[in-house]
Structures are given as structure tokens and as C-alpha cells.
Amino acid sequence: MRISPLATRLRGLLFSGLIARGAEVALIAAVFVLSSWYWPVSEHIVHLIIFLLVLSLWIERKPAWSVQLRFMLPALFFLFFLAWLFISVTWSGAIHQSLSYALLVVLTGATALMLGAIVGIERAIQGIVVGVLFLQLHGFVSPDGGSWGLFSNPSELSVLLGVGFIASVFLIGAKAIQKLFAGLLVIYLAWSVWNIEILTGVVAVVVGLMSMVPVLHARRVRKQFRWSVIGGYLLAGTGAIAVFWSNRGPLLALVGEDSTMSLRTVIWDYYWEAVMWRPVIGPGWGNSYGWNPIERDRLQQVSEFFPAHNGFIDTALMLGLVGLGLLVATLVALFYAGISRVVIEGFPLRHAFVPVLVIYLSLNDMMATSLPKFIGIFLMGLMAGLLLRDPTDTASERGFSEQSEGVRKPGKRGTVLAGK
């Protein structure tokens, strides 16, 4: 039977579209794996080639930006953080080494920022899940790896499994086949997070998913009360943390831990004292005091080494309180913009991936370190790019069926009230 030219053209367009979408997912997955430091690729040429490839895509696609300040702030704070990190090498004791390390971080962050703005939320989530599954598969088949593959510590895989699990939750779609596939992924990755037996990852994942409760609640009340609902939950969460901290001894005893949380509080006090040696600007990126015993003037040049078991203290150890402030400002801006997009602007629930991921990473870095590492820089840059992108730029990003009163339904010609 002869196929009409129109059918041939439509089939070609569909096939090329699938190829393009698959390539975007593969690119996100590849950069995610590279940033995970599963294979420590420190050659600048590799990162530079990927940066130039993504830059060429940025120029070719010309993604539309959101013009609202709240969605631009995460990218601005993130770029300020990268700029401070890069400038800090000028007061390093070994500028050439610090510059080498800082350049890799800046290339990773800039690449992630552009990727987020290019591919959008759906492809980003899919790419992260594919990247996590690839790492697990390689770990299973690698003869040189243990149960966590080539990572030297299971906590390095744990944080990635948590990110993958959260991403898989937001893969659940409207179609039955999507729900089935995503549901199986959720179950498998939940088992993986639990099976690796890292309590920090389990707690961070559970609390991260619990942060969806205020989002769902706020989307179902009148618009003028939504920030009040979010604020109430934030106050309740802060109070819960305060209660836990003041009673952590008996509470942690229930899971076999003591009040020092495996001596973490001792380590935090130890390294926070070191932060105060150079409190404002720090010794510069790539400079570390190393393991105990530490000395004020004995610094080591390192790339991916953070000894404090706390991402915020580790950041301050290198970049001082200025760098720590810019990191916290980036996280706050990401959370605020992410909540605004899904609660105030009324975009689909998959956009809640950003604030949930911010909560997860922040909690994880209270007990471990990921944010100042390459993977943390990549994820922060990716989220900033996703928020910088105008979500009405493509048809797949527009609108959702919302039953609550006064939720906005975005579109290219403005916004209208759903159900009105």
C-alpha cells in the first residue's frame, strides 16, 4: 500500500521529535553522571567541550526567559556564588591549583544553568532518573565495584539515589502506562534508598516528600491565603527541628544513635572553629585544613575533599561567611521561586520537584556534604535554569487541570482563572 506524502512527513516529524527528546534526556543523564564524580574526570578539555556543546544548543534554541524577578533571582544568586568561588582563588596560597579546581566548578555550574533553561522540567527529571539508573546498573555489573559501584563510600551513592527517587515520583503522569512505569521506578528506588542503610538519606527523602503536603494544601485554598499556609508550615517545621534538636538524645537512641550523631556534632564544632580563623572570605576555593589535627597555616590543595560532614560548614571552610551566605541565598531563592511557580502561578505539580529537591539537599547537607561538590553545583545550576526558563515556552509546559478556586492557568496570551 502506498503511503501518502503527508503521512510520510508526519511520521518523519514524529521520529525526529522522539530523537530530539531522547537526545536531551541522554545529555542531562550524561552530565549528571559526569558531575557525580563516579569517574573522577578532571580534564578541563572534557568539561569545556560539554560546556561549548550546551552553549551552542543555547544559542540555537534561544530559550525564552521568565521576566519576573523572583524567577531570575535563583540564577543571579547562583552566578554570584560561582563568581565569588572563582574570585577566591586570588587569595589562595597556590593560585594555579585553586584556579584549576575552580574552573571545573564554574564550567559545571554554567553548563547546568543553560541545560535547565534549554530542556525544561520534564526532560530534566527524566534525565536525572536515567542517570541514577545508569550508575546503579554499572555498579551491579562492574567487577571492580562493591555494592555501591566505584564510589568509595556508600553515602556518595545514597544522595544520588535520593535525588533519583524524588525525580521518579514526579515522573508519574496521567496515562495508565506512565503511572505503571513510574510506580515501578518509585518502588525500586525507594527500596534502593532503604537498602543502602544510610539514615541521613532516608530521613532527607521522607522529609522532602512530606514538604509536598503544604504545597498540596496551599493549592487548594484561596490565593490570598496561600503564602500564609506556606509560612505556617515553615514555622511548624522550624519548631519541629528545634524540638528534635533539644531532645535528640532519647530520640536518636530509638534508632541506635547517640546525641553526637556518630560524633558529627564534635566534628562540626571542630571545623566551625577553623572557619573563624578566616571568617569573612575564607582561604579560597580548593584550600582545605584536612583531617585532624588541623593547623591555621597548614592548608592543602584539594578538589573534591570536604571533611566536615556538613555541606554548609564545608562551604564556609573554603569561601568564608560570604560564600556561605551566597549559598544559602541561592537555596532560599530556589525554594521561594519553586513554591511560587507551583502554588501561586498554578503550574503542574511536577514543578514542585524544585522546592522538594531543595529541601532534600538542604537536609542532607546538615549531616553530610553534597552542595559544594560537583553534583551539588550541577543540581543547583539545573534548578536555577529550570526556574529561569519561561514554562509557557512550549505547549507541553502549559496549563493543568486544577479544580481549586482561583488557580491560574498559564498561557502565552496571559493568564486566566481555571474553572471560570
N, C-alpha and C positions, 0 to 999 in steps of 0.2 A: 504494500500500500504506500502510495506516495505521500510524503509529509509536506504540508504547505509551508511556504517560506515564513509565514507569521509564526507557526508553531516552532519551526527551527530557530527563529530569532528569540522567541520566548524561552525555549529550552537553553539556548546559549547564555541568555542573560541570567537565568536561574543558576546555571552551573558556575558561571563566573562569579556570581554573588556568593555562592557557597564557598568557592575557593578563597575569595577575599575575606570572608568572615573567619574561615579556618586559619588563614594566614595571620590574622590579627590575634586570634586566640593563641596560636603557636608562638607568636612573638612575645606576648605577655608571659606565657609559660617559660620561654627560654630566658628572658631577662630575670624573671623570678628565681629560676634555678641558679643562674649566674650570681645573683645577689645573695642567695642563701649561703654562699661560700662552701657549698658541698664539695666542689672542686675549687680550691683557692686559686683563682685566675687573677694574678696581679699584674699581668702585662698590660700596659696602658693602651697599646695598639688595639687590643680586643675591645676594650670599653669605648675607645674613640671611634672605632668602626661602627659599633652599635649605636652610639650617640649620633653619628652622621647619618646613619640609615634612618633613624627615627626623626631626625631633623628634616631630612628630605621628604618623609611622609607628612610631617607637619606643614611644610611649605606647599606640598602638592594638595593636601586635603583642605588646608585653611579652615580649621575648626572654628566655629563661632564661639565667642566668649560670653559668659554672663556679665552684664554690665552693672549688676548690683554689688555694692561694696562688700557685703557680708560673704559673698561667694568668691570674691577676689582676695580677701584677707588671708585665707589659709596659704595661698600661693605666695603672697607677699611676705608673710612671716617665715615661710619655709625658705624662700630665697634669701631673706635677711640672715637666717640661721646658716645657710650654706656660705654666704658671703663672710660672716664672722668666722666660721670654721676655716675658710681659705685665708683670710687676713691673719689669723692667729699664727700661721707658720712664720710670720716675720719676726716674732719674738721667741721662736724656738731655738734651742741650743744647737740643733742640727737641721738647718733650713732645708737642705737638699732632700733629706729623707722625709721630713714633715710635708714638704711640698709634694713629693711623690705620693704619699698616702692621701693627702687632702684632695689632690686632683682626681683620684679614683672615686672618692666620695662625691665630689661635685659632679662628675660625669654621670654617676649612678642616679643622683637626685634629679639632675636636669633631664636625663632620659626618661625617668619615671613620670615626671611632671608632664612632659609632652605626650607620653603614651596615654596617660589618663585623659587628657584633653582630646586625643585623637579617637580612641576606641569606644569610650563610653562605659557606663556601669555594667551592662550585660556581658560584654566581651571581657572586661577586666575580671569579673567574678569567675567566668568560665576559664580564663587563662590561669588564674590562681589555683583553681581546683585541679586542672590538668598538670600544673607544675608540681603540686603536692603529690599527686598520684604517681607522677614520674619518679620523684625522689624515693617514694616508698617501693615502687617496683624495682628500681635499681638496687636499693638496699637488700631486697629479697634475693635477687639473682647474683649479686656481686659476691665472688668468693673471698674478697678481701675485707668485706664489711661484716659487722656484727648485726644484731637485731635492729640497730638504727643506721645501718649502711656505713658510709665513710665518715660520718660525723664522729668526732672524738668524745662527745658527751651526749647522752640521750636528751638532755634539756634543749639542745640545739634543734633536734627534730621535733620535740614536743611543741615548741612555739609555732612551728610551721604547720603541724597537724591541727593545732587550734585555729589558725588562720584558715586552713582548708575546710575544717568543719563548719566554721561560721559562714564561709563563702558558699558551701554546699546547701546550707539552709535557705539561702537566698536564690538558689537555682530553681526551687520549686515553682512551677508555672501553673497555668490554668488547665492545660490539657492533661488527660489521664496518663499518657505515656511519659510526660515530663514529671508528673508527680511520682510515678513509679520509679523512674530512673534516679531522680534527685533524692527520693526517700531511701533508696538502697545506698546511695552515696553517704547520706546523713548517718545511717545506721553503721555503715562500715567505718567512717571516720570517727564517729563517737566511740566505737569500740577501740579504735587505734589510740585515741587520746587517753582513754582509760587504761589500756593495756600497757602503755609505756610507763605508767606508775610515777608520774611527776605531779605532785599535789598542786603545785603552782599553776600548771596548765589547766588542770581540771577546774580549779576554783575560778580562774580567769574566764574560762569558757562559759561556765554556769552563770556567773555574774554578768558577763557580756550579753548572753541571751536574755537574762532577766531584764536588761535595760530596754528590751522591746516592749515591756509592759507599759511604762509611761508613754512610749510612742503610740501604741495602740489606743491607750486611754485618751491621750490628747487629741488624736484624730477624730474622736467621737464626741467631743464637746464643742461648744460654740467657739468661734475663732478668738474672741476677746479673752477667753479663759485659758487658752492653750499654753501660753508661757507660764501662767500661774500653776497649771498642773505639772509642767516640767520642773519648775522651781520647787514645788512641794516634794516631788520625788527626789530631787537632788539634795534637799535638806534632810529628808529621811535617810537617804543613802549615806550622807556625811555623818549623821547621828549613829547609824549602824556601825560605821567604821570606827567611830570614837568608842562606842560601847565594846566592840570586839577588842580594840587595842588595850583598853583598860582591864579587860578580863581575859586576855589572850592565854594566860597560863592554863587555867582549868579547861578552856575551850579547846586549845590545841592538844591538851592531854588526851582528849577523846579520840584523836587520830594518831596518837603516839609521838607527838612533838612536844618540845618544851617551850617556855616563854621566849627563849632566844631564837627560836625557829632555825634550829641547826646552826647556831652561832652567827646567824646573819646579822642580828642587831649589834653584836660585838664588832663585826666587820664594818658595818655601816658607821658606827661611832669612830672607828679607827681611820677610815678613809675620809670621813667628813672633816676630821681634824686636819687631814692633809689638804683638803680643799681650802681651808682657812689659811694655809701657807701662801697661797696666791689667789685670794678670794674673788677678785674682780675679773681679771682676764685669763687666769689660769696659765699653765706653762706652754700652751699651744697644742694644736692637734698633732697626734702621733707621739706625744710625750707621756710616759707613764711612770709612776713611782714603783711599779712592780709589786711583787709579793712581800709579805712581812719577812724581815724588818725593813721598814721604809725610812728614807732619809730625805730631808728637804732638798738637798742639792744633788741627789743621785737619781737622775732621770734616765729612762731607757726609751729608745725609739721603737715604736710598735705600730702595727697596722690594725689588726683585729683582736686586740687584747684589752679586756675590761675586767678588773679584778674585784670590784666592789659588790657584785651580786645585786646591783640596783642601777638601772639604766640612767636615772636622774643624777645620782651621785657620780657615776662614771662619766657622764657628760660634763659635770662641774669640775671633775678632776682635771680635764683637759682644757675646757673652754671657760672656766670660771662661772661666776653667777650670771654674767651677761649671756653666755651661751646657754646656761640652764634656763634663764628667763625666756630666751627666744624659742627654745624647745617647748616649754610649757605653753607659751603664747600660740605656737603652731598647733598644738594639740587642742587647746581651748577653741581656737578659730575653726579647726576642722569639726569639732563636736557641735559648735553653735551653728555653723553653716549646714552641716549634715542634718541636724534636727530641723532647721528652718526649711530645708528643701522638702523633707518628707512630712512635716507636721503643718507648717504654715503655707507652703506653696502647694501642698497636696499631690506630690508626685508619687508614683507607685512605691510600695513597701520595699522593693529591692534597693531603693536609695538609702534605706536605713542601714545598709551594710557599712557605710562610712562611720556614723556615730557608734555603732556596735563594735566595730573594729578598733576605734579609738579607745573605748572603754577596756576592751580586751588587752590591747597593747600596754595601756597605762597601768592596769592591774598587774600584768605580767612583769613589767619593769619595776614594780615595787619590791619584787622578790628575785628577779633575775635581770638580765640585760639583753635587749634587742633593739631598742630605738636608735642608739648611736652606732649600731652595727650596720653593715651594708643592707641587710634585709629590712631593718627599721627605716633607714633612709629611703629605700625603694618604696616601701608601703606608704610612708608619709607623703612622698612626692606623687605617687599614684593617686592617693585620695585627694590631694590638693588639685591635681589635674582634672579629676572627675568633677570636682565642685566648680572649677574654673570653666569647664565646658558648659555651653548652653544646652540643657537637656531637651529643648524643643528643636534642636538642630536636625534631628531625623525623626521620621514618623514612628519608629519603634520606641522612641523615648517619650512620646507624648501621651498624656491623658491616663486616666484609670477610672474604673467604675467604683465610685465611692458612694455609700449610702448615707453618710452622716451629713448633717446640715452645714451649709456654708463652706464646704471643702472646695478649693479651687481646682478647676480642670484646665491645665495649661494648653495653650495652642499658639500658633505663630501669630495670630492676629489679636493677641491679648489673652485675657483670662475671663472665664465665665464661671458661674456657680453651678456645680453639679446638681442635677435634680431640679433646677429652677426652670 
